Amino acid sequence: MTSSERLPDFFVVGHSKSGTTALYEMLRNHPQIFMPEMKEPIFFAPELPRQAHRYRAPETLEEYLALFAAAAPGQLVGEGSASYLRSPQAAERIAAARPDARIVAILREPASFLRSFHLQVVQAHYEDQRDLARALSLEGERRRGRHLPKRSLWPQELLYSDHVRYVEQLRRYHERFDASQVLVLIYDDFRDDNPATLRRVLRFLGADEEVQLTAEEVNPSVATRSHLADHVLHSVSHGEGRAGATVKRAASALVPKRVRRRALGVAHRRLVSGAAPEADERLMRTLRRRFRPEVEALSDYLGRDLVALWRYDELD
C-alpha cells in the first residue's frame, strides 16, 4: 500500500437491526471521522455474496482501499458491516490486516432482534416465509439445503438461531484483539440514552466527544402492507419476468438512474411498506425461553446482568 492508501482504524461489526446504521450515520458526520458512502463493504467476510446488497461489494483490496481514498489526513477511518459479527472469518481477517484496529459491536435482546431481522429479510425478498414461527421451524431443513427461497443469496442468513450466538461471536474478536480494542454495546443503552452512548463510542475511538451530533433514527422495522404491489415493484426494479424486463429497459432509456431509484423508493414507501405488526407475545416468550441459556452465558461473559435487563428473569 502507498502512504495515501489506508485500511480502516475501526470497524462497526454489527449486529444488524441493533442501531448499527444509526451509529454509522452519526459517526460519519463527525469532522474527525471518515466513513465511506458504502455502509456494508463486507470485504473481510468473503463467504458473503458480493451482490447481496443493492450495490456490488468490493472484491479486491484495491477496490476496498478506494472507498477510503477521500479521507483527509488525520481523520480516523472506519467502516460498518453488520455481517462481520456473525461471519466465521471476518475477525481473523481483520486482525491479520489491521491488528491494532478498534472493534465496535452492538447486541440486542435475542427475541426482538430476530423478529426485526425476519421482517427485514422478508422485505428484502431473501425470505419467503412471512410467518416468523414457520421460518424458525425450517432451520433444520435449511441446514440440509431444503426449503430455501429462490432469491436467497446466502442461505446461512436464514439460520436464525445462529445469529444470536453472541458469546461465540464475541469470542472470535476477543481471541484476536486485546480487550481494550473491543467495545460491546447493548442496544437498550443506545436507544435509551443515545448521546451518552455516542460519547462512549467517540471516547473509545479517540475522537472529540464534545462534538454535537444529531441522533439518527434510520432503518426502522417495517412490514409489507401490499404483497401484490411489492411483487410488481420488485419485478420492475430488478427486471424480472418479461413485463418487468420490458418496463426496466424502457425506464433505463428515458429516466436517469438516480431519478428511477428515488421514484421506486417513494412508490415502495407509499404502496408497500407499513408499520410493523404487533409482536406475537406467545412466540416472543417461547423464543426467550429458548435463548435464555445464551443470555445467561452472555451476562457472565460481559459481567452485566442482561437476564434482568431483558426481563428473562420474569419468564415462567
C-alpha positions as CSV (number, residue, x, y, z in Angstrom):
1,M,0.0,0.0,0.0
2,T,1.1,3.6,-0.6
3,S,1.1,6.2,2.1
4,S,-2.3,7.5,0.7
5,E,-3.9,4.1,0.9
6,R,-5.4,3.4,4.3
7,L,-7.1,0.5,5.9
8,P,-9.8,1.4,8.5
9,D,-8.8,2.3,12.0
10,F,-12.1,0.9,13.4
11,F,-14.9,-1.4,12.4
12,V,-18.5,-1.4,13.4
13,V,-19.1,-5.1,13.1
14,G,-22.8,-5.5,13.9
15,H,-25.4,-6.7,14.7
16,S,-28.0,-5.6,12.1
17,K,-31.3,-4.2,13.4
18,S,-29.5,-3.1,16.5
19,G,-28.6,0.5,15.8
20,T,-25.6,0.0,13.6
21,T,-27.0,2.1,10.7
22,A,-27.8,5.0,13.1
23,L,-24.3,4.8,14.6
24,Y,-22.8,4.8,11.2
25,E,-24.7,7.9,10.1
26,M,-23.8,9.8,13.3
27,L,-20.1,8.8,13.1
28,R,-19.7,9.8,9.5
29,N,-21.0,13.3,10.4
30,H,-18.1,13.8,12.9
31,P,-15.4,16.1,11.4
32,Q,-12.6,13.9,12.8
33,I,-14.1,10.6,11.3
34,F,-14.3,9.4,7.7
35,M,-16.7,6.6,6.7
36,P,-17.5,5.8,3.1
37,E,-20.8,6.1,1.4
38,M,-20.9,2.3,1.1
39,K,-22.1,1.2,4.6
40,E,-21.7,-2.5,4.1
41,P,-18.4,-3.3,2.2
42,I,-18.3,-6.8,3.7
43,F,-14.7,-7.1,2.3
44,F,-13.5,-9.2,5.3
45,A,-16.3,-11.7,5.0
46,P,-15.5,-13.4,1.7
47,E,-18.2,-16.1,2.3
48,L,-20.8,-13.5,1.6
49,P,-22.0,-12.9,-2.0
50,R,-20.7,-9.7,-3.4
51,Q,-24.2,-8.9,-4.8
52,A,-26.1,-9.3,-1.6
53,H,-26.9,-5.6,-1.4
54,R,-28.2,-3.0,-3.9
55,Y,-24.6,-2.5,-5.0
56,R,-21.6,-4.7,-5.7
57,A,-19.3,-5.0,-2.7
58,P,-15.6,-4.7,-3.4
59,E,-13.8,-7.9,-4.3
60,T,-10.2,-6.8,-4.4
61,L,-8.0,-4.9,-2.0
62,E,-7.6,-2.1,-4.5
63,E,-11.4,-1.7,-4.7
64,Y,-11.7,-1.8,-1.0
65,L,-9.0,0.8,-0.3
66,A,-10.6,3.1,-2.9
67,L,-13.6,3.5,-0.6
68,F,-11.4,5.5,1.8
69,A,-9.3,7.5,-0.7
70,A,-11.2,10.7,0.2
71,A,-10.3,10.6,3.9
72,A,-8.4,13.7,4.9
73,P,-5.0,13.4,6.7
74,G,-5.5,13.0,10.4
75,Q,-9.1,11.7,10.1
76,L,-10.0,8.4,11.7
77,V,-11.1,6.0,9.1
78,G,-13.9,3.4,9.7
79,E,-16.4,1.2,8.1
80,G,-19.5,-0.6,9.2
81,S,-20.5,-4.1,8.0
82,A,-23.2,-5.6,10.2
83,S,-22.4,-9.1,8.9
84,Y,-18.9,-9.1,10.3
85,L,-20.1,-10.2,13.8
86,R,-21.7,-13.4,12.6
87,S,-19.1,-14.1,9.9
88,P,-16.8,-17.0,10.9
89,Q,-13.9,-15.4,9.0
90,A,-14.1,-11.7,9.5
91,A,-12.5,-11.4,12.9
92,E,-9.4,-13.4,11.8
93,R,-9.1,-11.5,8.5
94,I,-9.5,-8.1,10.1
95,A,-6.9,-8.9,12.7
96,A,-4.4,-10.1,10.0
97,A,-4.8,-6.9,8.1
98,R,-5.1,-4.4,10.9
99,P,-4.1,-5.9,14.3
100,D,-4.4,-2.5,16.0
101,A,-8.0,-1.9,14.8
102,R,-10.8,-1.0,17.2
103,I,-14.0,-3.0,17.1
104,V,-17.5,-1.9,18.0
105,A,-20.3,-4.4,18.4
106,I,-24.0,-3.8,19.4
107,L,-26.1,-6.6,20.8
108,R,-29.9,-6.7,21.1
109,E,-32.3,-8.9,23.1
110,P,-32.5,-12.1,21.0
111,A,-36.3,-12.4,20.5
112,S,-36.8,-8.8,19.5
113,F,-33.7,-8.9,17.3
114,L,-34.9,-12.0,15.4
115,R,-38.4,-10.5,14.9
116,S,-37.0,-7.3,13.5
117,F,-34.4,-9.2,11.4
118,H,-37.1,-11.5,10.0
119,L,-39.2,-8.5,8.9
120,Q,-36.1,-7.1,7.2
121,V,-35.2,-10.2,5.2
122,V,-38.8,-10.7,4.2
123,Q,-39.0,-7.2,2.8
124,A,-35.6,-7.7,1.0
125,H,-37.1,-10.8,-0.6
126,Y,-34.4,-13.1,0.9
127,E,-37.1,-14.9,2.9
128,D,-40.3,-16.2,1.5
129,Q,-41.8,-17.3,4.9
130,R,-43.7,-14.3,6.2
131,D,-44.5,-16.1,9.5
132,L,-41.6,-16.0,11.9
133,A,-42.6,-19.2,13.7
134,R,-42.7,-21.0,10.4
135,A,-39.4,-19.6,9.3
136,L,-37.8,-20.7,12.6
137,S,-39.2,-24.2,12.2
138,L,-37.5,-24.6,8.8
139,E,-34.0,-24.2,10.2
140,G,-33.2,-27.9,10.3
141,E,-34.4,-28.4,6.7
142,R,-32.5,-25.4,5.5
143,R,-29.2,-26.6,7.1
144,R,-29.6,-29.6,4.7
145,G,-30.3,-27.3,1.7
146,R,-34.0,-27.7,1.6
147,H,-36.9,-25.2,1.6
148,L,-34.6,-22.3,0.6
149,P,-36.2,-19.3,-1.1
150,K,-35.5,-18.8,-4.8
151,R,-33.9,-15.4,-4.1
152,S,-31.8,-16.4,-1.1
153,L,-28.3,-15.3,-1.9
154,W,-26.7,-16.6,1.3
155,P,-28.8,-19.5,2.9
156,Q,-26.9,-19.2,6.2
157,E,-28.6,-15.8,6.7
158,L,-31.9,-17.7,7.3
159,L,-30.5,-19.9,10.1
160,Y,-31.9,-17.5,12.6
161,S,-30.7,-19.1,15.9
162,D,-27.1,-18.8,14.6
163,H,-27.5,-15.0,14.7
164,V,-27.9,-14.9,18.4
165,R,-24.9,-17.0,19.4
166,Y,-23.5,-13.8,20.9
167,V,-20.8,-15.3,23.1
168,E,-19.4,-17.4,20.3
169,Q,-19.4,-14.3,18.0
170,L,-17.7,-12.0,20.6
171,R,-15.1,-14.6,21.5
172,R,-13.8,-14.7,17.9
173,Y,-12.9,-11.0,18.3
174,H,-11.6,-11.3,21.9
175,E,-9.3,-14.1,20.8
176,R,-7.7,-11.9,18.2
177,F,-7.8,-8.4,19.7
178,D,-6.9,-7.1,23.2
179,A,-9.9,-6.4,25.3
180,S,-9.1,-2.7,25.2
181,Q,-9.7,-2.8,21.5
182,V,-13.2,-4.2,21.6
183,L,-16.3,-2.2,22.7
184,V,-19.5,-4.1,23.2
185,L,-22.6,-2.0,23.4
186,I,-26.1,-3.0,24.4
187,Y,-28.9,-1.8,22.1
188,D,-31.1,-0.7,25.0
189,D,-28.4,1.8,26.2
190,F,-28.0,3.1,22.6
191,R,-31.8,3.6,22.3
192,D,-32.5,5.0,25.8
193,D,-29.5,7.4,26.1
194,N,-28.2,7.9,22.7
195,P,-25.9,10.9,23.5
196,A,-24.2,9.2,26.4
197,T,-23.6,6.0,24.3
198,L,-22.3,8.0,21.4
199,R,-19.8,9.9,23.7
200,R,-18.7,6.5,24.9
201,V,-18.0,5.3,21.4
202,L,-16.2,8.6,20.5
203,R,-14.0,8.3,23.6
204,F,-13.2,4.7,22.7
205,L,-12.2,5.7,19.1
206,G,-10.1,8.7,20.3
207,A,-12.4,11.3,18.7
208,D,-13.6,14.5,20.3
209,E,-16.7,13.5,22.3
210,E,-17.9,17.1,22.7
211,V,-18.8,17.5,19.1
212,Q,-22.6,17.8,18.8
213,L,-24.1,15.2,16.5
214,T,-27.8,14.7,15.8
215,A,-29.3,11.4,16.9
216,E,-30.4,9.4,13.9
217,E,-33.4,7.2,13.5
218,V,-32.9,5.1,10.4
219,N,-33.7,1.6,9.1
220,P,-36.8,1.1,11.3
221,S,-38.6,-2.2,11.3
222,V,-41.5,-2.2,8.8
223,A,-43.8,-4.8,7.3
224,T,-45.1,-5.4,3.8
225,R,-48.5,-3.9,3.5
226,S,-49.4,-5.0,-0.1
227,H,-47.7,-8.2,-1.3
228,L,-49.0,-7.6,-4.8
229,A,-47.5,-4.1,-5.0
230,D,-44.3,-5.4,-3.5
231,H,-44.1,-8.1,-6.2
232,V,-44.7,-5.6,-9.0
233,L,-42.2,-3.1,-7.8
234,H,-39.5,-5.7,-7.1
235,S,-40.0,-7.2,-10.6
236,V,-39.7,-3.8,-12.2
237,S,-36.7,-2.7,-10.2
238,H,-34.8,-6.0,-10.9
239,G,-36.1,-6.5,-14.4
240,E,-37.6,-9.9,-13.5
241,G,-40.0,-11.6,-15.9
242,R,-40.9,-10.4,-19.4
243,A,-43.0,-7.5,-18.2
244,G,-40.6,-6.4,-15.6
245,A,-37.6,-6.5,-18.0
246,T,-39.5,-4.5,-20.6
247,V,-40.5,-1.8,-18.2
248,K,-37.0,-1.6,-16.8
249,R,-35.4,-1.3,-20.3
250,A,-37.8,1.5,-21.2
251,A,-37.3,3.3,-17.9
252,S,-33.5,3.0,-18.2
253,A,-33.5,4.5,-21.7
254,L,-35.7,7.5,-20.6
255,V,-35.0,8.2,-16.9
256,P,-31.7,8.8,-15.1
257,K,-30.8,6.0,-12.6
258,R,-30.9,8.4,-9.6
259,V,-34.4,9.6,-10.5
260,R,-35.6,6.0,-11.1
261,R,-34.3,4.9,-7.7
262,R,-36.0,7.9,-6.0
263,A,-39.3,7.2,-7.7
264,L,-39.2,3.5,-6.8
265,G,-38.3,4.4,-3.2
266,V,-41.3,6.7,-3.0
267,A,-43.6,4.1,-4.5
268,H,-42.4,1.5,-2.1
269,R,-42.9,3.7,0.9
270,R,-46.5,4.6,-0.2
271,L,-47.7,1.3,-1.6
272,V,-45.7,-1.4,0.1
273,S,-44.3,-0.5,3.4
274,G,-46.4,-0.3,6.5
275,A,-45.9,-0.2,10.3
276,A,-44.6,-3.4,11.8
277,P,-47.3,-5.5,13.3
278,E,-47.6,-6.1,17.0
279,A,-45.3,-8.8,18.3
280,D,-46.8,-12.2,19.0
281,E,-46.2,-12.2,22.7
282,R,-46.7,-16.0,23.0
283,L,-44.0,-16.5,20.3
284,M,-41.7,-13.9,22.0
285,R,-42.0,-15.8,25.3
286,T,-41.2,-19.1,23.6
287,L,-38.1,-17.6,22.0
288,R,-37.0,-16.1,25.2
289,R,-37.2,-19.4,27.0
290,R,-35.3,-21.0,24.1
291,F,-32.5,-18.4,24.2
292,R,-32.3,-17.9,28.0
293,P,-29.1,-20.0,28.2
294,E,-27.4,-17.8,25.7
295,V,-28.5,-14.7,27.6
296,E,-27.2,-16.2,30.9
297,A,-23.9,-17.0,29.2
298,L,-23.6,-13.5,27.7
299,S,-24.3,-12.0,31.1
300,D,-21.4,-14.0,32.6
301,Y,-19.2,-13.2,29.7
302,L,-19.8,-9.4,29.8
303,G,-20.2,-9.2,33.6
304,R,-23.6,-7.5,33.2
305,D,-27.0,-8.8,34.3
306,L,-28.7,-8.9,30.9
307,V,-31.1,-11.6,32.3
308,A,-32.7,-8.8,34.4
309,L,-32.3,-6.0,31.9
310,W,-34.1,-8.1,29.2
311,R,-36.6,-9.4,31.8
312,Y,-35.7,-13.0,31.3
313,D,-36.0,-13.4,35.0
314,E,-39.8,-12.9,34.6
315,L,-40.3,-16.0,32.4
316,D,-42.4,-18.8,33.8
